[in-house]
Amino acid sequence: MHLLFSILFLLLLLFFFIFIVAGIFGIFRSLFTGNRQKNAVRKTTVSQEPVRRREKFFKEDEGEYVDYEEIDKDAE
């Protein structure tokens, strides 16, 4: 039983160590590359080109409108 708790405790310590190291690397990465990423996002989201209209998927002779006629079920 003591061995099981020791293994679980070591796994828990390993998990926290990896979590802390990943957090430290994340902080350093954001300090050194944060400005470049923000500028790249701004350049890709803002577009100066006009928006083009999409063409129809169907031909002019397809999909004609039909007059709607309501049928009363009580009349039958």
mmCIF file of the N, C-alpha and C atoms, coordinates in Angstrom:
data_MODEL
# 
_entry.id   MODEL 
# 
loop_
_atom_site.group_PDB 
_atom_site.id 
_atom_site.type_symbol 
_atom_site.label_atom_id 
_atom_site.label_alt_id 
_atom_site.label_comp_id 
_atom_site.label_asym_id 
_atom_site.label_entity_id 
_atom_site.label_seq_id 
_atom_site.pdbx_PDB_ins_code 
_atom_site.Cartn_x 
_atom_site.Cartn_y 
_atom_site.Cartn_z 
_atom_site.occupancy 
_atom_site.B_iso_or_equiv 
_atom_site.pdbx_formal_charge 
_atom_site.auth_seq_id 
_atom_site.auth_comp_id 
_atom_site.auth_asym_id 
_atom_site.auth_atom_id 
_atom_site.pdbx_PDB_model_num 
ATOM 1   N N  . MET A 1 1  ? 0.829   -1.189 0.000   1.00 0.00 ? 1  MET A N  1 
ATOM 2   C CA . MET A 1 1  ? 0.000   0.000  0.000   1.00 0.00 ? 1  MET A CA 1 
ATOM 3   C C  . MET A 1 1  ? 0.876   1.256  0.000   1.00 0.00 ? 1  MET A C  1 
ATOM 4   N N  . HIS A 1 2  ? 1.958   1.178  0.761   1.00 0.00 ? 2  HIS A N  1 
ATOM 5   C CA . HIS A 1 2  ? 2.876   2.307  0.830   1.00 0.00 ? 2  HIS A CA 1 
ATOM 6   C C  . HIS A 1 2  ? 3.505   2.571  -0.545  1.00 0.00 ? 2  HIS A C  1 
ATOM 7   N N  . LEU A 1 3  ? 3.788   1.509  -1.289  1.00 0.00 ? 3  LEU A N  1 
ATOM 8   C CA . LEU A 1 3  ? 4.375   1.635  -2.619  1.00 0.00 ? 3  LEU A CA 1 
ATOM 9   C C  . LEU A 1 3  ? 3.411   2.310  -3.591  1.00 0.00 ? 3  LEU A C  1 
ATOM 10  N N  . LEU A 1 4  ? 2.129   1.966  -3.486  1.00 0.00 ? 4  LEU A N  1 
ATOM 11  C CA . LEU A 1 4  ? 1.116   2.569  -4.360  1.00 0.00 ? 4  LEU A CA 1 
ATOM 12  C C  . LEU A 1 4  ? 1.012   4.069  -4.120  1.00 0.00 ? 4  LEU A C  1 
ATOM 13  N N  . PHE A 1 5  ? 0.984   4.477  -2.861  1.00 0.00 ? 5  PHE A N  1 
ATOM 14  C CA . PHE A 1 5  ? 0.929   5.910  -2.549  1.00 0.00 ? 5  PHE A CA 1 
ATOM 15  C C  . PHE A 1 5  ? 2.195   6.638  -2.985  1.00 0.00 ? 5  PHE A C  1 
ATOM 16  N N  . SER A 1 6  ? 3.320   5.977  -2.882  1.00 0.00 ? 6  SER A N  1 
ATOM 17  C CA . SER A 1 6  ? 4.575   6.587  -3.325  1.00 0.00 ? 6  SER A CA 1 
ATOM 18  C C  . SER A 1 6  ? 4.567   6.828  -4.833  1.00 0.00 ? 6  SER A C  1 
ATOM 19  N N  . ILE A 1 7  ? 4.078   5.840  -5.584  1.00 0.00 ? 7  ILE A N  1 
ATOM 20  C CA . ILE A 1 7  ? 4.017   5.992  -7.042  1.00 0.00 ? 7  ILE A CA 1 
ATOM 21  C C  . ILE A 1 7  ? 3.043   7.101  -7.418  1.00 0.00 ? 7  ILE A C  1 
ATOM 22  N N  . LEU A 1 8  ? 1.870   7.136  -6.788  1.00 0.00 ? 8  LEU A N  1 
ATOM 23  C CA . LEU A 1 8  ? 0.896   8.194  -7.070  1.00 0.00 ? 8  LEU A CA 1 
ATOM 24  C C  . LEU A 1 8  ? 1.455   9.569  -6.719  1.00 0.00 ? 8  LEU A C  1 
ATOM 25  N N  . PHE A 1 9  ? 2.161   9.662  -5.611  1.00 0.00 ? 9  PHE A N  1 
ATOM 26  C CA . PHE A 1 9  ? 2.754   10.935 -5.208  1.00 0.00 ? 9  PHE A CA 1 
ATOM 27  C C  . PHE A 1 9  ? 3.814   11.393 -6.205  1.00 0.00 ? 9  PHE A C  1 
ATOM 28  N N  . LEU A 1 10 ? 4.645   10.461 -6.678  1.00 0.00 ? 10 LEU A N  1 
ATOM 29  C CA . LEU A 1 10 ? 5.669   10.811 -7.671  1.00 0.00 ? 10 LEU A CA 1 
ATOM 30  C C  . LEU A 1 10 ? 5.032   11.245 -8.997  1.00 0.00 ? 10 LEU A C  1 
ATOM 31  N N  . LEU A 1 11 ? 3.962   10.570 -9.407  1.00 0.00 ? 11 LEU A N  1 
ATOM 32  C CA . LEU A 1 11 ? 3.258   10.976 -10.628 1.00 0.00 ? 11 LEU A CA 1 
ATOM 33  C C  . LEU A 1 11 ? 2.636   12.368 -10.477 1.00 0.00 ? 11 LEU A C  1 
ATOM 34  N N  . LEU A 1 12 ? 2.105   12.644 -9.302  1.00 0.00 ? 12 LEU A N  1 
ATOM 35  C CA . LEU A 1 12 ? 1.530   13.968 -9.045  1.00 0.00 ? 12 LEU A CA 1 
ATOM 36  C C  . LEU A 1 12 ? 2.615   15.046 -9.087  1.00 0.00 ? 12 LEU A C  1 
ATOM 37  N N  . LEU A 1 13 ? 3.761   14.769 -8.485  1.00 0.00 ? 13 LEU A N  1 
ATOM 38  C CA . LEU A 1 13 ? 4.873   15.726 -8.534  1.00 0.00 ? 13 LEU A CA 1 
ATOM 39  C C  . LEU A 1 13 ? 5.358   15.942 -9.966  1.00 0.00 ? 13 LEU A C  1 
ATOM 40  N N  . LEU A 1 14 ? 5.433   14.856 -10.741 1.00 0.00 ? 14 LEU A N  1 
ATOM 41  C CA . LEU A 1 14 ? 5.853   14.963 -12.134 1.00 0.00 ? 14 LEU A CA 1 
ATOM 42  C C  . LEU A 1 14 ? 4.864   15.808 -12.940 1.00 0.00 ? 14 LEU A C  1 
ATOM 43  N N  . PHE A 1 15 ? 3.571   15.603 -12.701 1.00 0.00 ? 15 PHE A N  1 
ATOM 44  C CA . PHE A 1 15 ? 2.540   16.389 -13.384 1.00 0.00 ? 15 PHE A CA 1 
ATOM 45  C C  . PHE A 1 15 ? 2.689   17.873 -13.074 1.00 0.00 ? 15 PHE A C  1 
ATOM 46  N N  . PHE A 1 16 ? 2.839   18.218 -11.808 1.00 0.00 ? 16 PHE A N  1 
ATOM 47  C CA . PHE A 1 16 ? 2.984   19.626 -11.442 1.00 0.00 ? 16 PHE A CA 1 
ATOM 48  C C  . PHE A 1 16 ? 4.277   20.219 -11.995 1.00 0.00 ? 16 PHE A C  1 
ATOM 49  N N  . PHE A 1 17 ? 5.353   19.447 -12.013 1.00 0.00 ? 17 PHE A N  1 
ATOM 50  C CA . PHE A 1 17 ? 6.613   19.934 -12.571 1.00 0.00 ? 17 PHE A CA 1 
ATOM 51  C C  . PHE A 1 17 ? 6.451   20.248 -14.060 1.00 0.00 ? 17 PHE A C  1 
ATOM 52  N N  . ILE A 1 18 ? 5.834   19.341 -14.806 1.00 0.00 ? 18 ILE A N  1 
ATOM 53  C CA . ILE A 1 18 ? 5.621   19.577 -16.243 1.00 0.00 ? 18 ILE A CA 1 
ATOM 54  C C  . ILE A 1 18 ? 4.711   20.781 -16.448 1.00 0.00 ? 18 ILE A C  1 
ATOM 55  N N  . PHE A 1 19 ? 3.669   20.914 -15.630 1.00 0.00 ? 19 PHE A N  1 
ATOM 56  C CA . PHE A 1 19 ? 2.740   22.050 -15.727 1.00 0.00 ? 19 PHE A CA 1 
ATOM 57  C C  . PHE A 1 19 ? 3.460   23.375 -15.482 1.00 0.00 ? 19 PHE A C  1 
ATOM 58  N N  . ILE A 1 20 ? 4.318   23.416 -14.479 1.00 0.00 ? 20 ILE A N  1 
ATOM 59  C CA . ILE A 1 20 ? 5.043   24.649 -14.151 1.00 0.00 ? 20 ILE A CA 1 
ATOM 60  C C  . ILE A 1 20 ? 6.057   24.988 -15.237 1.00 0.00 ? 20 ILE A C  1 
ATOM 61  N N  . VAL A 1 21 ? 6.786   23.988 -15.743 1.00 0.00 ? 21 VAL A N  1 
ATOM 62  C CA . VAL A 1 21 ? 7.778   24.226 -16.804 1.00 0.00 ? 21 VAL A CA 1 
ATOM 63  C C  . VAL A 1 21 ? 7.074   24.716 -18.072 1.00 0.00 ? 21 VAL A C  1 
ATOM 64  N N  . ALA A 1 22 ? 5.937   24.125 -18.420 1.00 0.00 ? 22 ALA A N  1 
ATOM 65  C CA . ALA A 1 22 ? 5.192   24.567 -19.603 1.00 0.00 ? 22 ALA A CA 1 
ATOM 66  C C  . ALA A 1 22 ? 4.699   26.001 -19.431 1.00 0.00 ? 22 ALA A C  1 
ATOM 67  N N  . GLY A 1 23 ? 4.292   26.358 -18.226 1.00 0.00 ? 23 GLY A N  1 
ATOM 68  C CA . GLY A 1 23 ? 3.856   27.727 -17.967 1.00 0.00 ? 23 GLY A CA 1 
ATOM 69  C C  . GLY A 1 23 ? 4.997   28.723 -18.103 1.00 0.00 ? 23 GLY A C  1 
ATOM 70  N N  . ILE A 1 24 ? 6.172   28.360 -17.627 1.00 0.00 ? 24 ILE A N  1 
ATOM 71  C CA . ILE A 1 24 ? 7.341   29.243 -17.736 1.00 0.00 ? 24 ILE A CA 1 
ATOM 72  C C  . ILE A 1 24 ? 7.723   29.430 -19.203 1.00 0.00 ? 24 ILE A C  1 
ATOM 73  N N  . PHE A 1 25 ? 7.727   28.325 -19.973 1.00 0.00 ? 25 PHE A N  1 
ATOM 74  C CA . PHE A 1 25 ? 8.026   28.454 -21.407 1.00 0.00 ? 25 PHE A CA 1 
ATOM 75  C C  . PHE A 1 25 ? 6.974   29.293 -22.121 1.00 0.00 ? 25 PHE A C  1 
ATOM 76  N N  . GLY A 1 26 ? 5.725   29.174 -21.716 1.00 0.00 ? 26 GLY A N  1 
ATOM 77  C CA . GLY A 1 26 ? 4.660   29.982 -22.319 1.00 0.00 ? 26 GLY A CA 1 
ATOM 78  C C  . GLY A 1 26 ? 4.856   31.468 -22.054 1.00 0.00 ? 26 GLY A C  1 
ATOM 79  N N  . ILE A 1 27 ? 5.298   31.789 -20.848 1.00 0.00 ? 27 ILE A N  1 
ATOM 80  C CA . ILE A 1 27 ? 5.549   33.195 -20.504 1.00 0.00 ? 27 ILE A CA 1 
ATOM 81  C C  . ILE A 1 27 ? 6.702   33.741 -21.338 1.00 0.00 ? 27 ILE A C  1 
ATOM 82  N N  . PHE A 1 28 ? 7.787   32.981 -21.446 1.00 0.00 ? 28 PHE A N  1 
ATOM 83  C CA . PHE A 1 28 ? 8.920   33.440 -22.256 1.00 0.00 ? 28 PHE A CA 1 
ATOM 84  C C  . PHE A 1 28 ? 8.540   33.573 -23.731 1.00 0.00 ? 28 PHE A C  1 
ATOM 85  N N  . ARG A 1 29 ? 7.757   32.630 -24.238 1.00 0.00 ? 29 ARG A N  1 
ATOM 86  C CA . ARG A 1 29 ? 7.339   32.698 -25.633 1.00 0.00 ? 29 ARG A CA 1 
ATOM 87  C C  . ARG A 1 29 ? 6.470   33.930 -25.889 1.00 0.00 ? 29 ARG A C  1 
ATOM 88  N N  . SER A 1 30 ? 5.572   34.239 -24.971 1.00 0.00 ? 30 SER A N  1 
ATOM 89  C CA . SER A 1 30 ? 4.718   35.414 -25.166 1.00 0.00 ? 30 SER A CA 1 
ATOM 90  C C  . SER A 1 30 ? 5.519   36.712 -25.050 1.00 0.00 ? 30 SER A C  1 
ATOM 91  N N  . LEU A 1 31 ? 6.570   36.711 -24.223 1.00 0.00 ? 31 LEU A N  1 
ATOM 92  C CA . LEU A 1 31 ? 7.392   37.919 -24.100 1.00 0.00 ? 31 LEU A CA 1 
ATOM 93  C C  . LEU A 1 31 ? 8.194   38.190 -25.370 1.00 0.00 ? 31 LEU A C  1 
ATOM 94  N N  . PHE A 1 32 ? 8.720   37.143 -25.991 1.00 0.00 ? 32 PHE A N  1 
ATOM 95  C CA . PHE A 1 32 ? 9.601   37.331 -27.128 1.00 0.00 ? 32 PHE A CA 1 
ATOM 96  C C  . PHE A 1 32 ? 8.893   37.311 -28.484 1.00 0.00 ? 32 PHE A C  1 
ATOM 97  N N  . THR A 1 33 ? 7.731   36.667 -28.590 1.00 0.00 ? 33 THR A N  1 
ATOM 98  C CA . THR A 1 33 ? 7.052   36.587 -29.886 1.00 0.00 ? 33 THR A CA 1 
ATOM 99  C C  . THR A 1 33 ? 5.675   37.219 -29.873 1.00 0.00 ? 33 THR A C  1 
ATOM 100 N N  . GLY A 1 34 ? 5.257   37.810 -28.793 1.00 0.00 ? 34 GLY A N  1 
ATOM 101 C CA . GLY A 1 34 ? 3.902   38.353 -28.687 1.00 0.00 ? 34 GLY A CA 1 
ATOM 102 C C  . GLY A 1 34 ? 3.617   39.463 -29.666 1.00 0.00 ? 34 GLY A C  1 
ATOM 103 N N  . ASN A 1 35 ? 4.568   40.370 -29.885 1.00 0.00 ? 35 ASN A N  1 
ATOM 104 C CA . ASN A 1 35 ? 4.338   41.521 -30.755 1.00 0.00 ? 35 ASN A CA 1 
ATOM 105 C C  . ASN A 1 35 ? 4.205   41.096 -32.213 1.00 0.00 ? 35 ASN A C  1 
ATOM 106 N N  . ARG A 1 36 ? 4.997   40.138 -32.651 1.00 0.00 ? 36 ARG A N  1 
ATOM 107 C CA . ARG A 1 36 ? 4.933   39.674 -34.037 1.00 0.00 ? 36 ARG A CA 1 
ATOM 108 C C  . ARG A 1 36 ? 3.610   38.977 -34.321 1.00 0.00 ? 36 ARG A C  1 
ATOM 109 N N  . GLN A 1 37 ? 3.117   38.201 -33.383 1.00 0.00 ? 37 GLN A N  1 
ATOM 110 C CA . GLN A 1 37 ? 1.865   37.493 -33.595 1.00 0.00 ? 37 GLN A CA 1 
ATOM 111 C C  . GLN A 1 37 ? 0.696   38.465 -33.657 1.00 0.00 ? 37 GLN A C  1 
ATOM 112 N N  . LYS A 1 38 ? 0.706   39.500 -32.845 1.00 0.00 ? 38 LYS A N  1 
ATOM 113 C CA . LYS A 1 38 ? -0.388  40.474 -32.877 1.00 0.00 ? 38 LYS A CA 1 
ATOM 114 C C  . LYS A 1 38 ? -0.416  41.205 -34.207 1.00 0.00 ? 38 LYS A C  1 
ATOM 115 N N  . ASN A 1 39 ? 0.740   41.572 -34.734 1.00 0.00 ? 39 ASN A N  1 
ATOM 116 C CA . ASN A 1 39 ? 0.780   42.253 -36.024 1.00 0.00 ? 39 ASN A CA 1 
ATOM 117 C C  . ASN A 1 39 ? 0.344   41.324 -37.147 1.00 0.00 ? 39 ASN A C  1 
ATOM 118 N N  . ALA A 1 40 ? 0.688   40.068 -37.082 1.00 0.00 ? 40 ALA A N  1 
ATOM 119 C CA . ALA A 1 40 ? 0.294   39.115 -38.119 1.00 0.00 ? 40 ALA A CA 1 
ATOM 120 C C  . ALA A 1 40 ? -1.212  38.921 -38.124 1.00 0.00 ? 40 ALA A C  1 
ATOM 121 N N  . VAL A 1 41 ? -1.829  38.904 -36.948 1.00 0.00 ? 41 VAL A N  1 
ATOM 122 C CA . VAL A 1 41 ? -3.283  38.741 -36.875 1.00 0.00 ? 41 VAL A CA 1 
ATOM 123 C C  . VAL A 1 41 ? -3.972  39.967 -37.450 1.00 0.00 ? 41 VAL A C  1 
ATOM 124 N N  . ARG A 1 42 ? -3.473  41.139 -37.169 1.00 0.00 ? 42 ARG A N  1 
ATOM 125 C CA . ARG A 1 42 ? -4.079  42.362 -37.699 1.00 0.00 ? 42 ARG A CA 1 
ATOM 126 C C  . ARG A 1 42 ? -3.992  42.418 -39.217 1.00 0.00 ? 42 ARG A C  1 
ATOM 127 N N  . LYS A 1 43 ? -2.884  41.975 -39.773 1.00 0.00 ? 43 LYS A N  1 
ATOM 128 C CA . LYS A 1 43 ? -2.713  42.026 -41.224 1.00 0.00 ? 43 LYS A CA 1 
ATOM 129 C C  . LYS A 1 43 ? -3.647  41.057 -41.926 1.00 0.00 ? 43 LYS A C  1 
ATOM 130 N N  . THR A 1 44 ? -3.892  39.914 -41.333 1.00 0.00 ? 44 THR A N  1 
ATOM 131 C CA . THR A 1 44 ? -4.734  38.925 -42.003 1.00 0.00 ? 44 THR A CA 1 
ATOM 132 C C  . THR A 1 44 ? -6.218  39.228 -41.852 1.00 0.00 ? 44 THR A C  1 
ATOM 133 N N  . THR A 1 45 ? -6.625  39.900 -40.778 1.00 0.00 ? 45 THR A N  1 
ATOM 134 C CA . THR A 1 45 ? -8.049  40.134 -40.570 1.00 0.00 ? 45 THR A CA 1 
ATOM 135 C C  . THR A 1 45 ? -8.552  41.364 -41.309 1.00 0.00 ? 45 THR A C  1 
ATOM 136 N N  . VAL A 1 46 ? -7.709  42.357 -41.521 1.00 0.00 ? 46 VAL A N  1 
ATOM 137 C CA . VAL A 1 46 ? -8.131  43.580 -42.188 1.00 0.00 ? 46 VAL A CA 1 
ATOM 138 C C  . VAL A 1 46 ? -7.802  43.460 -43.667 1.00 0.00 ? 46 VAL A C  1 
ATOM 139 N N  . SER A 1 47 ? -8.812  43.585 -44.495 1.00 0.00 ? 47 SER A N  1 
ATOM 140 C CA . SER A 1 47 ? -8.613  43.464 -45.928 1.00 0.00 ? 47 SER A CA 1 
ATOM 141 C C  . SER A 1 47 ? -9.117  44.721 -46.613 1.00 0.00 ? 47 SER A C  1 
ATOM 142 N N  . GLN A 1 48 ? -8.345  45.240 -47.552 1.00 0.00 ? 48 GLN A N  1 
ATOM 143 C CA . GLN A 1 48 ? -8.717  46.446 -48.267 1.00 0.00 ? 48 GLN A CA 1 
ATOM 144 C C  . GLN A 1 48 ? -9.433  46.136 -49.582 1.00 0.00 ? 48 GLN A C  1 
ATOM 145 N N  . GLU A 1 49 ? -9.506  44.850 -49.964 1.00 0.00 ? 49 GLU A N  1 
ATOM 146 C CA . GLU A 1 49 ? -10.139 44.486 -51.218 1.00 0.00 ? 49 GLU A CA 1 
ATOM 147 C C  . GLU A 1 49 ? -11.658 44.531 -51.071 1.00 0.00 ? 49 GLU A C  1 
ATOM 148 N N  . PRO A 1 50 ? -12.345 44.973 -52.117 1.00 0.00 ? 50 PRO A N  1 
ATOM 149 C CA . PRO A 1 50 ? -13.810 44.974 -52.040 1.00 0.00 ? 50 PRO A CA 1 
ATOM 150 C C  . PRO A 1 50 ? -14.348 43.540 -52.052 1.00 0.00 ? 50 PRO A C  1 
ATOM 151 N N  . VAL A 1 51 ? -15.484 43.360 -51.424 1.00 0.00 ? 51 VAL A N  1 
ATOM 152 C CA . VAL A 1 51 ? -16.083 42.040 -51.355 1.00 0.00 ? 51 VAL A CA 1 
ATOM 153 C C  . VAL A 1 51 ? -16.773 41.747 -52.674 1.00 0.00 ? 51 VAL A C  1 
ATOM 154 N N  . ARG A 1 52 ? -16.441 40.597 -53.277 1.00 0.00 ? 52 ARG A N  1 
ATOM 155 C CA . ARG A 1 52 ? -17.054 40.210 -54.541 1.00 0.00 ? 52 ARG A CA 1 
ATOM 156 C C  . ARG A 1 52 ? -18.351 39.467 -54.269 1.00 0.00 ? 52 ARG A C  1 
ATOM 157 N N  . ARG A 1 53 ? -19.333 39.733 -55.115 1.00 0.00 ? 53 ARG A N  1 
ATOM 158 C CA . ARG A 1 53 ? -20.601 39.021 -54.992 1.00 0.00 ? 53 ARG A CA 1 
ATOM 159 C C  . ARG A 1 53 ? -20.443 37.632 -55.583 1.00 0.00 ? 53 ARG A C  1 
ATOM 160 N N  . ARG A 1 54 ? -21.060 36.672 -54.949 1.00 0.00 ? 54 ARG A N  1 
ATOM 161 C CA . ARG A 1 54 ? -20.993 35.303 -55.436 1.00 0.00 ? 54 ARG A CA 1 
ATOM 162 C C  . ARG A 1 54 ? -22.009 35.117 -56.560 1.00 0.00 ? 54 ARG A C  1 
ATOM 163 N N  . GLU A 1 55 ? -21.625 34.283 -57.508 1.00 0.00 ? 55 GLU A N  1 
ATOM 164 C CA . GLU A 1 55 ? -22.529 33.991 -58.607 1.00 0.00 ? 55 GLU A CA 1 
ATOM 165 C C  . GLU A 1 55 ? -23.557 32.963 -58.165 1.00 0.00 ? 55 GLU A C  1 
ATOM 166 N N  . LYS A 1 56 ? -24.689 32.903 -58.891 1.00 0.00 ? 56 LYS A N  1 
ATOM 167 C CA . LYS A 1 56 ? -25.738 31.953 -58.572 1.00 0.00 ? 56 LYS A CA 1 
ATOM 168 C C  . LYS A 1 56 ? -25.264 30.539 -58.883 1.00 0.00 ? 56 LYS A C  1 
ATOM 169 N N  . PHE A 1 57 ? -25.784 29.608 -58.129 1.00 0.00 ? 57 PHE A N  1 
ATOM 170 C CA . PHE A 1 57 ? -25.435 28.210 -58.336 1.00 0.00 ? 57 PHE A CA 1 
ATOM 171 C C  . PHE A 1 57 ? -26.357 27.545 -59.362 1.00 0.00 ? 57 PHE A C  1 
ATOM 172 N N  . PHE A 1 58 ? -27.449 28.205 -59.710 1.00 0.00 ? 58 PHE A N  1 
ATOM 173 C CA . PHE A 1 58 ? -28.395 27.608 -60.638 1.00 0.00 ? 58 PHE A CA 1 
ATOM 174 C C  . PHE A 1 58 ? -28.567 28.524 -61.848 1.00 0.00 ? 58 PHE A C  1 
ATOM 175 N N  . LYS A 1 59 ? -29.107 27.956 -62.912 1.00 0.00 ? 59 LYS A N  1 
ATOM 176 C CA . LYS A 1 59 ? -29.283 28.712 -64.148 1.00 0.00 ? 59 LYS A CA 1 
ATOM 177 C C  . LYS A 1 59 ? -30.522 29.591 -64.054 1.00 0.00 ? 59 LYS A C  1 
ATOM 178 N N  . GLU A 1 60 ? -30.680 30.484 -65.023 1.00 0.00 ? 60 GLU A N  1 
ATOM 179 C CA . GLU A 1 60 ? -31.815 31.404 -65.035 1.00 0.00 ? 60 GLU A CA 1 
ATOM 180 C C  . GLU A 1 60 ? -33.141 30.676 -65.223 1.00 0.00 ? 60 GLU A C  1 
ATOM 181 N N  . ASP A 1 61 ? -33.159 29.571 -65.987 1.00 0.00 ? 61 ASP A N  1 
ATOM 182 C CA . ASP A 1 61 ? -34.419 28.881 -66.254 1.00 0.00 ? 61 ASP A CA 1 
ATOM 183 C C  . ASP A 1 61 ? -34.782 27.860 -65.176 1.00 0.00 ? 61 ASP A C  1 
ATOM 184 N N  . GLU A 1 62 ? -33.958 27.674 -64.189 1.00 0.00 ? 62 GLU A N  1 
ATOM 185 C CA . GLU A 1 62 ? -34.246 26.742 -63.110 1.00 0.00 ? 62 GLU A CA 1 
ATOM 186 C C  . GLU A 1 62 ? -34.897 27.456 -61.939 1.00 0.00 ? 62 GLU A C  1 
ATOM 187 N N  . GLY A 1 63 ? -35.803 26.770 -61.259 1.00 0.00 ? 63 GLY A N  1 
ATOM 188 C CA . GLY A 1 63 ? -36.393 27.293 -60.030 1.00 0.00 ? 63 GLY A CA 1 
ATOM 189 C C  . GLY A 1 63 ? -37.401 28.389 -60.246 1.00 0.00 ? 63 GLY A C  1 
ATOM 190 N N  . GLU A 1 64 ? -38.463 28.119 -60.999 1.00 0.00 ? 64 GLU A N  1 
ATOM 191 C CA . GLU A 1 64 ? -39.504 29.124 -61.210 1.00 0.00 ? 64 GLU A CA 1 
ATOM 192 C C  . GLU A 1 64 ? -40.412 29.193 -59.993 1.00 0.00 ? 64 GLU A C  1 
ATOM 193 N N  . TYR A 1 65 ? -40.976 30.363 -59.750 1.00 0.00 ? 65 TYR A N  1 
ATOM 194 C CA . TYR A 1 65 ? -41.915 30.540 -58.647 1.00 0.00 ? 65 TYR A CA 1 
ATOM 195 C C  . TYR A 1 65 ? -43.293 30.056 -59.074 1.00 0.00 ? 65 TYR A C  1 
ATOM 196 N N  . VAL A 1 66 ? -44.018 29.440 -58.133 1.00 0.00 ? 66 VAL A N  1 
ATOM 197 C CA . VAL A 1 66 ? -45.361 28.929 -58.383 1.00 0.00 ? 66 VAL A CA 1 
ATOM 198 C C  . VAL A 1 66 ? -46.304 29.627 -57.427 1.00 0.00 ? 66 VAL A C  1 
ATOM 199 N N  . ASP A 1 67 ? -47.531 29.954 -57.919 1.00 0.00 ? 67 ASP A N  1 
ATOM 200 C CA . ASP A 1 67 ? -48.526 30.586 -57.051 1.00 0.00 ? 67 ASP A CA 1 
ATOM 201 C C  . ASP A 1 67 ? -48.880 29.636 -55.910 1.00 0.00 ? 67 ASP A C  1 
ATOM 202 N N  . TYR A 1 68 ? -49.015 30.191 -54.717 1.00 0.00 ? 68 TYR A N  1 
ATOM 203 C CA . TYR A 1 68 ? -49.334 29.403 -53.534 1.00 0.00 ? 68 TYR A CA 1 
ATOM 204 C C  . TYR A 1 68 ? -50.841 29.370 -53.357 1.00 0.00 ? 68 TYR A C  1 
ATOM 205 N N  . GLU A 1 69 ? -51.365 28.178 -53.158 1.00 0.00 ? 69 GLU A N  1 
ATOM 206 C CA . GLU A 1 69 ? -52.793 28.042 -52.948 1.00 0.00 ? 69 GLU A CA 1 
ATOM 207 C C  . GLU A 1 69 ? -53.013 27.247 -51.676 1.00 0.00 ? 69 GLU A C  1 
ATOM 208 N N  . GLU A 1 70 ? -53.725 27.826 -50.721 1.00 0.00 ? 70 GLU A N  1 
ATOM 209 C CA . GLU A 1 70 ? -53.976 27.164 -49.446 1.00 0.00 ? 70 GLU A CA 1 
ATOM 210 C C  . GLU A 1 70 ? -55.185 26.248 -49.583 1.00 0.00 ? 70 GLU A C  1 
ATOM 211 N N  . ILE A 1 71 ? -55.076 25.030 -49.126 1.00 0.00 ? 71 ILE A N  1 
ATOM 212 C CA . ILE A 1 71 ? -56.151 24.068 -49.206 1.00 0.00 ? 71 ILE A CA 1 
ATOM 213 C C  . ILE A 1 71 ? -56.756 23.928 -47.812 1.00 0.00 ? 71 ILE A C  1 
ATOM 214 N N  . ASP A 1 72 ? -58.041 24.108 -47.738 1.00 0.00 ? 72 ASP A N  1 
ATOM 215 C CA . ASP A 1 72 ? -58.745 24.011 -46.438 1.00 0.00 ? 72 ASP A CA 1 
ATOM 216 C C  . ASP A 1 72 ? -59.109 22.559 -46.194 1.00 0.00 ? 72 ASP A C  1 
ATOM 217 N N  . LYS A 1 73 ? -58.634 21.983 -45.106 1.00 0.00 ? 73 LYS A N  1 
ATOM 218 C CA . LYS A 1 73 ? -58.881 20.584 -44.806 1.00 0.00 ? 73 LYS A CA 1 
ATOM 219 C C  . LYS A 1 73 ? -60.327 20.344 -44.355 1.00 0.00 ? 73 LYS A C  1 
ATOM 220 N N  . ASP A 1 74 ? -60.952 21.357 -43.803 1.00 0.00 ? 74 ASP A N  1 
ATOM 221 C CA . ASP A 1 74 ? -62.331 21.212 -43.317 1.00 0.00 ? 74 ASP A CA 1 
ATOM 222 C C  . ASP A 1 74 ? -63.348 21.143 -44.443 1.00 0.00 ? 74 ASP A C  1 
ATOM 223 N N  . ALA A 1 75 ? -63.016 21.636 -45.615 1.00 0.00 ? 75 ALA A N  1 
ATOM 224 C CA . ALA A 1 75 ? -63.960 21.676 -46.737 1.00 0.00 ? 75 ALA A CA 1 
ATOM 225 C C  . ALA A 1 75 ? -64.176 20.297 -47.337 1.00 0.00 ? 75 ALA A C  1 
ATOM 226 N N  . GLU A 1 76 ? -63.302 19.380 -47.128 1.00 0.00 ? 76 GLU A N  1 
ATOM 227 C CA . GLU A 1 76 ? -63.450 18.042 -47.734 1.00 0.00 ? 76 GLU A CA 1 
ATOM 228 C C  . GLU A 1 76 ? -64.456 17.179 -47.047 1.00 0.00 ? 76 GLU A C  1 
# 
